[in-house]
Amino acid sequence: CCDDESGCSQLGRQHSKVNTSSQTATVSVTIFNITKNCVGSTVLAAPDALQFAGSVPLFLSIMVLNIILHSTTYALMTVGCARTGARSFRDWWLAVNGSRGIVALDVLLFINGLTSLIAYVILIGDFLTKSFEGLFPSLTFLHSRVVNVWFATLVALLPLSLLRDLSSLVHASKLGLACALYSAVFVTLDFVSSGRPFFESIAPSAFINANADPMSAIGLLISSAGSEVLTPKLFAELKEGTPKKYTMASIVAEVFAHCFYIAFGIMGYARFGPSPPREDGNLLANYSRGSCWELFAWLGMAVNTVGMYPLQFAPVRDSAIGFARMLRQGRHREEKTSAALDDVEFRLCTVTLVVLSVILALQGVGLATINLVKGVFIMPLLCFVIPMCLYTKSAGDHSGDWTHKCSWILFIIGLLVMMDGPCQLFARYSPGAQRQAPLSLRSGRIHVENVPHETFGTLD
């Protein structure tokens, strides 16, 4: 990410001078937070990604490609943030482009974040209700989604969202990853106890009726296993952070996170086969015995999702506060991007956004259309297209080095992912097109984490 070691050191010193007081995160804290942000509820759709890939070797190759793409993006983003002293995605834009186009970025960040928050609330309600019905059959008040959602909000979501620094969320990240690990172990042990032959279950013959679609596998994994939006903030909080130091931490985190996707994907597909008949979108929905171990897996994924909420909340709050300040100050006045957030403003915005996400989730908001747009357009923009444009402007005239070439490659990949989605939708829904199984609609272009209620019907 730098031309030489001295260049990295210089960028690190520039970064440290700007943000010394807020650099509270160690490398291990950064690794845990990046990993947790990548291992969300979409990990339960990993068997669908494997089915889209059409074979285990191609699935693993896509995993490796995904790690390379995201890690390279992190590296270039941290160079840009170190040069500008940006503490958030929004700050980086303002440092490079000023207020020009900032409203459009705020809208993108707000829609992307708020829909994710609504999805997490829906998931938490679904997972908690499913587990409590089996674990506490006599406590009927725990069988209500409304009660469970508000309980989780008051006990966990709101307190965690009120924390200013992402480094403070490391314990929640560790707990969430431990719960996800339990669910992965449960899926693995259940397959072992089923007696199904492992190699025959994932052999090429097992994918004959899989309707392979590798681009959907790439789109699903790119959209779910990255932390680009949080990178500027995580980098700003890293102690003595340099682009090289952060990039190494992100590589470890990405490898760790993809191990979860590999475990859920291969073991889930080996256990239940292709969809249909396997229920797509949520691997746990295929278990119906109601054992305590299964119910603990549901509970564990609820806790895991709780850990996702505050990580995704920070960019939404930053955009909302920044946009509100810009309206107060006027569009033609310079915005003070480095000023500390006013405590009252910070708390009021946090409470308002948390309550808003809960109310919308409990209203049964139909997220299919908006999340289809999010998966096809917003995520490629925020993961690759916009960061690479900002990096090119931040780095200055470096048209001959490899980082400049990498930025253009990532920019083109983002555009290709954006172009592929509408093409698939046209092929699927154009007049005369043959409707196939809804797998690629649920798990390919729409974030599966945002439509669980459409998968197993717990909202109605």
C-alpha positions as CSV (number, residue, x, y, z in Angstrom):
1,C,0.0,0.0,0.0
2,C,3.1,2.3,0.0
3,D,6.0,2.6,-2.3
4,D,8.5,1.8,0.4
5,E,8.8,1.3,4.2
6,S,9.7,5.0,4.8
7,G,6.6,6.0,3.0
8,C,4.4,3.8,5.2
9,S,6.2,5.2,8.3
10,Q,5.6,8.8,7.1
11,L,1.9,8.1,6.5
12,G,1.7,6.5,10.0
13,R,3.2,9.6,11.6
14,Q,0.7,11.8,9.7
15,H,-2.1,9.6,10.9
16,S,-0.9,9.5,14.5
17,K,-0.6,13.3,14.7
18,V,-4.2,13.8,13.7
19,N,-5.8,11.2,15.8
20,T,-3.5,10.3,18.7
21,S,-6.2,10.9,21.4
22,S,-8.6,8.5,19.8
23,Q,-6.2,5.7,19.0
24,T,-7.4,3.2,21.6
25,A,-7.6,-0.1,19.6
26,T,-4.9,-2.7,19.5
27,V,-4.3,-4.9,16.5
28,S,-6.3,-7.8,18.1
29,V,-9.2,-5.5,18.8
30,T,-9.2,-4.4,15.2
31,I,-9.1,-8.0,14.0
32,F,-12.0,-9.0,16.1
33,N,-14.2,-6.0,15.0
34,I,-13.4,-6.5,11.3
35,T,-14.1,-10.3,11.6
36,K,-17.4,-9.7,13.5
37,N,-18.6,-7.2,10.9
38,C,-18.0,-9.8,8.2
39,V,-19.6,-12.7,10.0
40,G,-23.2,-11.6,10.1
41,S,-26.4,-13.5,9.6
42,T,-25.5,-13.8,5.9
43,V,-23.2,-16.6,6.9
44,L,-26.3,-18.8,7.1
45,A,-26.7,-18.4,3.3
46,A,-23.2,-19.8,2.7
47,P,-24.7,-23.1,1.3
48,D,-26.5,-20.9,-1.3
49,A,-23.2,-19.3,-2.3
50,L,-21.7,-22.8,-2.7
51,Q,-24.7,-23.9,-4.8
52,F,-24.2,-20.8,-7.0
53,A,-20.6,-21.6,-7.4
54,G,-21.4,-25.1,-8.7
55,S,-18.5,-26.9,-7.1
56,V,-16.3,-26.8,-4.0
57,P,-13.1,-25.9,-5.8
58,L,-14.8,-22.9,-7.5
59,F,-16.4,-21.9,-4.2
60,L,-13.0,-21.9,-2.4
61,S,-11.5,-20.0,-5.4
62,I,-14.2,-17.3,-5.0
63,M,-13.4,-17.1,-1.3
64,V,-9.7,-16.5,-2.0
65,L,-10.6,-13.9,-4.6
66,N,-12.9,-12.2,-2.2
67,I,-10.2,-12.0,0.5
68,I,-7.8,-10.5,-2.0
69,L,-10.3,-7.9,-3.3
70,H,-11.3,-6.7,0.2
71,S,-7.8,-6.7,1.6
72,T,-6.5,-4.7,-1.3
73,T,-9.4,-2.2,-0.9
74,Y,-8.6,-1.8,2.8
75,A,-4.9,-1.1,2.0
76,L,-5.7,1.6,-0.5
77,M,-8.4,3.1,1.7
78,T,-6.1,3.4,4.6
79,V,-3.5,5.2,2.5
80,G,-6.1,7.7,1.4
81,C,-7.3,8.2,5.0
82,A,-3.7,8.6,6.3
83,R,-3.0,11.3,3.8
84,T,-6.2,13.2,4.6
85,G,-6.6,12.5,8.3
86,A,-10.1,11.3,7.8
87,R,-11.9,9.5,10.7
88,S,-14.9,8.3,8.8
89,F,-16.1,7.5,5.3
90,R,-17.9,10.9,5.2
91,D,-14.8,12.8,6.5
92,W,-12.7,11.2,3.7
93,W,-15.2,12.4,1.1
94,L,-15.2,15.9,2.6
95,A,-11.4,16.0,2.7
96,V,-11.2,15.1,-1.0
97,N,-14.3,16.7,-2.6
98,G,-15.4,19.2,-0.1
99,S,-19.2,19.5,0.3
100,R,-19.8,18.8,-3.4
101,G,-21.8,15.6,-3.6
102,I,-21.9,15.0,0.1
103,V,-25.7,14.9,0.2
104,A,-25.7,11.9,-2.2
105,L,-23.1,10.1,-0.1
106,D,-25.1,10.7,3.0
107,V,-28.2,9.3,1.4
108,L,-26.2,6.2,0.3
109,L,-24.7,5.6,3.7
110,F,-28.0,6.3,5.5
111,I,-30.1,3.9,3.3
112,N,-27.4,1.2,3.4
113,G,-27.0,1.4,7.1
114,L,-30.7,1.9,8.1
115,T,-31.9,-1.1,6.0
116,S,-29.2,-3.2,7.6
117,L,-30.3,-2.1,11.1
118,I,-33.9,-2.9,10.3
119,A,-32.8,-6.3,9.1
120,Y,-30.8,-7.0,12.2
121,V,-33.8,-6.1,14.4
122,I,-36.0,-8.4,12.4
123,L,-33.5,-11.2,12.7
124,I,-33.0,-10.7,16.4
125,G,-36.8,-10.9,17.0
126,D,-37.0,-14.0,14.8
127,F,-34.1,-15.8,16.4
128,L,-35.0,-15.0,20.0
129,T,-38.6,-16.0,19.5
130,K,-37.7,-19.2,17.9
131,S,-35.2,-20.2,20.7
132,F,-37.4,-19.0,23.6
133,E,-40.4,-20.9,22.4
134,G,-38.4,-24.1,22.8
135,L,-36.2,-23.2,25.7
136,F,-38.9,-21.6,27.9
137,P,-42.3,-23.1,26.8
138,S,-44.1,-22.0,30.0
139,L,-43.0,-18.3,29.8
140,T,-45.5,-17.3,27.1
141,F,-44.6,-13.6,27.3
142,L,-41.2,-14.5,25.7
143,H,-43.0,-16.0,22.7
144,S,-43.9,-12.5,21.5
145,R,-41.6,-10.9,18.8
146,V,-42.5,-7.4,20.0
147,V,-41.5,-8.2,23.6
148,N,-38.3,-9.8,22.6
149,V,-37.3,-7.0,20.2
150,W,-37.9,-4.3,22.8
151,F,-36.1,-6.3,25.4
152,A,-33.1,-6.8,23.2
153,T,-33.2,-3.1,22.3
154,L,-33.2,-1.8,25.9
155,V,-30.7,-4.3,27.2
156,A,-28.2,-4.5,24.4
157,L,-28.9,-2.5,21.2
158,L,-29.3,1.0,22.7
159,P,-26.5,0.7,25.3
160,L,-24.0,-0.6,22.7
161,S,-25.0,2.0,20.2
162,L,-24.3,4.8,22.7
163,L,-20.6,3.8,22.7
164,R,-18.6,6.3,20.8
165,D,-15.5,4.2,19.8
166,L,-15.8,1.0,17.9
167,S,-12.9,-0.4,20.0
168,S,-15.3,-0.4,22.9
169,L,-17.3,-3.1,21.1
170,V,-14.6,-5.7,21.1
171,H,-16.2,-7.7,23.9
172,A,-19.5,-7.8,22.0
173,S,-17.6,-8.8,18.9
174,K,-15.9,-11.7,20.7
175,L,-19.1,-12.9,22.2
176,G,-20.8,-12.7,18.8
177,L,-18.0,-14.7,17.1
178,A,-18.1,-17.3,19.9
179,C,-21.8,-17.7,19.3
180,A,-21.3,-18.0,15.5
181,L,-18.5,-20.6,16.2
182,Y,-21.0,-22.6,18.4
183,S,-23.5,-22.6,15.5
184,A,-20.8,-23.7,13.1
185,V,-19.8,-26.6,15.4
186,F,-23.4,-27.5,15.8
187,V,-23.9,-27.7,12.0
188,T,-20.7,-29.8,11.6
189,L,-21.6,-32.2,14.4
190,D,-25.1,-32.6,13.1
191,F,-23.7,-33.6,9.7
192,V,-21.4,-36.1,11.3
193,S,-24.2,-37.6,13.3
194,S,-26.4,-37.8,10.2
195,G,-24.2,-40.5,8.7
196,R,-24.2,-39.0,5.2
197,P,-21.0,-39.6,3.2
198,F,-19.1,-36.4,3.1
199,F,-17.2,-36.6,-0.2
200,E,-20.2,-37.9,-2.1
201,S,-22.3,-35.1,-0.7
202,I,-20.0,-32.4,-2.1
203,A,-18.8,-34.3,-5.2
204,P,-19.4,-32.8,-8.7
205,S,-22.5,-35.1,-9.1
206,A,-24.1,-33.4,-6.1
207,F,-24.3,-30.1,-8.1
208,I,-26.0,-31.4,-11.2
209,N,-29.3,-29.8,-10.3
210,A,-27.8,-26.8,-8.6
211,N,-28.4,-24.2,-11.3
212,A,-24.9,-22.8,-10.9
213,D,-24.5,-19.0,-11.2
214,P,-20.9,-18.0,-10.1
215,M,-21.6,-14.3,-10.5
216,S,-24.3,-14.5,-7.9
217,A,-21.9,-16.3,-5.6
218,I,-19.4,-13.5,-6.1
219,G,-22.1,-10.8,-5.5
220,L,-23.3,-12.5,-2.4
221,L,-19.9,-12.8,-0.8
222,I,-18.6,-9.4,-1.9
223,S,-21.7,-7.7,-0.4
224,S,-21.6,-9.6,2.9
225,A,-17.9,-10.3,3.8
226,G,-16.4,-6.8,3.7
227,S,-16.0,-3.8,6.1
228,E,-15.1,-1.0,3.7
229,V,-17.6,1.5,5.2
230,L,-16.1,1.0,8.6
231,T,-12.5,1.1,7.5
232,P,-11.7,4.8,8.0
233,K,-13.1,4.7,11.6
234,L,-11.4,1.5,12.5
235,F,-8.1,2.7,11.0
236,A,-8.4,6.0,12.9
237,E,-8.8,4.1,16.2
238,L,-5.8,1.8,15.6
239,K,-2.8,2.5,18.0
240,E,0.2,3.7,16.1
241,G,-1.6,2.7,12.9
242,T,0.0,2.6,9.5
243,P,-1.6,1.4,6.3
244,K,0.6,-1.7,6.4
245,K,-0.3,-2.5,10.0
246,Y,-4.0,-2.2,9.3
247,T,-3.8,-4.1,6.1
248,M,-2.1,-7.1,7.8
249,A,-4.8,-7.0,10.5
250,S,-7.5,-7.0,7.9
251,I,-6.0,-9.9,6.0
252,V,-6.0,-12.0,9.2
253,A,-9.6,-10.9,9.9
254,E,-10.8,-11.7,6.4
255,V,-9.2,-15.2,6.4
256,F,-10.8,-15.8,9.8
257,A,-14.2,-14.6,8.6
258,H,-14.1,-16.7,5.5
259,C,-13.4,-19.8,7.5
260,F,-17.0,-19.4,8.9
261,Y,-18.4,-19.1,5.4
262,I,-16.5,-22.2,4.3
263,A,-17.7,-24.2,7.4
264,F,-21.4,-23.2,7.0
265,G,-21.3,-23.5,3.3
266,I,-19.7,-27.0,2.9
267,M,-21.3,-28.6,5.9
268,G,-24.7,-27.1,5.3
269,Y,-24.7,-28.2,1.6
270,A,-23.4,-31.7,2.5
271,R,-26.1,-32.1,5.1
272,F,-29.1,-30.8,3.2
273,G,-28.1,-30.8,-0.5
274,P,-29.3,-28.2,-3.1
275,S,-32.3,-25.9,-2.8
276,P,-34.9,-27.0,-3.4
277,P,-35.6,-29.1,-1.3
278,R,-33.2,-27.4,1.1
279,E,-34.7,-24.2,2.6
280,D,-32.6,-21.4,1.1
281,G,-31.5,-18.2,2.8
282,N,-31.3,-19.5,6.4
283,L,-29.5,-22.8,7.0
284,L,-31.0,-23.1,10.5
285,A,-34.5,-23.2,9.1
286,N,-33.8,-26.7,7.8
287,Y,-33.5,-28.1,11.4
288,S,-36.9,-29.0,12.9
289,R,-36.2,-31.5,15.7
290,G,-36.3,-28.7,18.3
291,S,-33.4,-30.1,20.4
292,C,-31.8,-27.9,23.0
293,W,-28.6,-27.8,20.9
294,E,-30.5,-26.5,17.9
295,L,-32.3,-23.9,20.0
296,F,-29.0,-22.7,21.4
297,A,-27.8,-22.3,17.9
298,W,-30.8,-20.0,17.2
299,L,-30.1,-18.1,20.4
300,G,-26.4,-17.9,19.5
301,M,-27.2,-16.3,16.1
302,A,-29.4,-13.8,17.8
303,V,-26.5,-12.8,20.1
304,N,-24.2,-12.7,17.0
305,T,-26.6,-10.4,15.2
306,V,-26.8,-8.1,18.3
307,G,-23.0,-7.7,17.9
308,M,-23.5,-6.6,14.3
309,Y,-26.0,-3.8,15.1
310,P,-23.7,-1.2,16.8
311,L,-20.9,-1.7,14.2
312,Q,-23.3,-0.8,11.4
313,F,-24.9,1.9,13.4
314,A,-21.9,4.2,13.5
315,P,-21.9,5.2,9.8
316,V,-25.6,5.9,9.9
317,R,-25.3,8.2,12.9
318,D,-22.3,10.0,11.4
319,S,-24.2,10.7,8.2
320,A,-27.4,11.8,10.0
321,I,-25.5,14.2,12.3
322,G,-23.3,15.5,9.5
323,F,-26.3,16.1,7.3
324,A,-28.2,17.9,10.1
325,R,-25.2,20.1,10.8
326,M,-24.8,21.0,7.2
327,L,-28.5,22.0,7.0
328,R,-28.0,24.2,10.0
329,Q,-24.8,25.8,8.8
330,G,-25.9,26.3,5.2
331,R,-24.6,24.6,2.1
332,H,-22.1,27.3,1.3
333,R,-20.4,27.4,4.7
334,E,-17.4,25.3,5.5
335,E,-18.2,22.3,7.7
336,K,-16.0,21.6,10.7
337,T,-15.4,17.9,10.1
338,S,-12.9,17.4,13.0
339,A,-15.1,18.9,15.8
340,A,-16.1,16.5,18.6
341,L,-19.7,15.5,18.5
342,D,-21.9,17.4,20.9
343,D,-23.0,15.0,23.7
344,V,-26.7,16.0,23.5
345,E,-26.8,15.8,19.8
346,F,-25.0,12.4,19.9
347,R,-27.4,10.9,22.4
348,L,-30.5,12.3,20.8
349,C,-29.5,11.1,17.3
350,T,-28.6,7.6,18.7
351,V,-31.9,7.1,20.5
352,T,-33.9,8.4,17.6
353,L,-32.3,6.1,15.0
354,V,-32.5,3.0,17.3
355,V,-36.2,3.6,18.0
356,L,-36.8,4.3,14.3
357,S,-35.1,1.0,13.2
358,V,-37.2,-0.9,15.8
359,I,-40.5,0.6,14.8
360,L,-39.9,0.0,11.1
361,A,-38.9,-3.6,11.8
362,L,-42.0,-4.3,13.9
363,Q,-44.2,-2.7,11.2
364,G,-43.2,-5.6,8.9
365,V,-41.5,-3.3,6.3
366,G,-41.2,-5.1,3.0
367,L,-37.4,-4.9,2.3
368,A,-37.2,-7.0,-0.9
369,T,-37.2,-4.1,-3.4
370,I,-35.0,-1.7,-1.4
371,N,-32.5,-4.4,-0.5
372,L,-32.4,-5.6,-4.1
373,V,-31.3,-2.0,-5.1
374,K,-28.9,-2.1,-2.1
375,G,-27.3,-5.4,-3.1
376,V,-27.0,-4.4,-6.8
377,F,-26.1,-0.8,-6.6
378,I,-25.2,0.6,-3.1
379,M,-22.8,-2.1,-1.9
380,P,-20.6,-2.1,-5.0
381,L,-20.5,1.7,-4.9
382,L,-19.5,1.8,-1.2
383,C,-17.1,-1.2,-1.4
384,F,-15.2,-0.4,-4.6
385,V,-16.4,2.4,-6.8
386,I,-16.4,5.3,-4.4
387,P,-13.4,4.3,-2.3
388,M,-11.3,3.9,-5.4
389,C,-12.3,7.3,-6.7
390,L,-11.4,8.9,-3.4
391,Y,-8.1,7.0,-3.2
392,T,-7.1,8.2,-6.7
393,K,-7.7,11.8,-5.7
394,S,-6.1,11.3,-2.2
395,A,-2.9,9.7,-3.6
396,G,-2.2,12.4,-6.2
397,D,-0.2,11.7,-9.3
398,H,0.9,8.1,-9.0
399,S,-0.4,6.8,-12.4
400,G,2.6,4.5,-12.9
401,D,2.6,2.5,-9.7
402,W,0.8,-0.7,-8.9
403,T,-1.6,0.8,-6.4
404,H,-3.0,3.1,-9.1
405,K,-3.6,0.1,-11.4
406,C,-5.2,-1.9,-8.5
407,S,-7.6,1.0,-7.8
408,W,-8.7,0.9,-11.4
409,I,-9.2,-2.9,-11.3
410,L,-11.3,-2.6,-8.2
411,F,-13.3,0.2,-9.7
412,I,-14.1,-1.9,-12.8
413,I,-15.0,-4.9,-10.6
414,G,-17.5,-2.7,-8.7
415,L,-19.0,-1.6,-12.0
416,L,-19.3,-5.2,-13.2
417,V,-21.1,-6.3,-10.1
418,M,-23.5,-3.4,-10.5
419,M,-24.1,-4.3,-14.2
420,D,-24.6,-8.0,-13.5
421,G,-27.5,-7.6,-11.2
422,P,-29.9,-5.8,-13.6
423,C,-28.9,-8.2,-16.4
424,Q,-29.9,-11.2,-14.2
425,L,-33.2,-9.5,-13.1
426,F,-34.1,-8.8,-16.8
427,A,-33.3,-12.4,-17.7
428,R,-35.4,-13.7,-14.9
429,Y,-38.4,-11.4,-15.1
430,S,-38.6,-10.5,-18.7
431,P,-41.7,-11.6,-20.6
432,G,-41.5,-15.2,-21.5
433,A,-38.6,-15.9,-19.2
434,Q,-38.9,-19.1,-17.3
435,R,-39.2,-18.6,-13.6
436,Q,-36.8,-20.8,-11.7
437,A,-36.5,-21.5,-8.0
438,P,-36.3,-18.2,-5.9
439,L,-32.9,-19.0,-4.6
440,S,-30.9,-16.3,-6.5
441,L,-33.6,-13.7,-5.7
442,R,-33.4,-14.4,-2.0
443,S,-29.8,-15.1,-1.5
444,G,-27.9,-13.8,-4.5
445,R,-28.7,-10.1,-5.1
446,I,-30.8,-9.4,-2.0
447,H,-28.9,-9.6,1.2
448,V,-30.4,-12.6,2.8
449,E,-29.9,-11.1,6.2
450,N,-32.5,-8.5,5.3
451,V,-35.4,-10.8,4.3
452,P,-35.6,-13.6,6.8
453,H,-39.3,-13.0,7.4
454,E,-39.9,-13.8,3.7
455,T,-37.9,-17.0,4.1
456,F,-39.6,-18.6,7.0
457,G,-42.7,-16.5,7.6
458,T,-42.3,-15.2,11.2
459,L,-43.4,-11.6,10.6
460,D,-46.9,-12.2,9.5
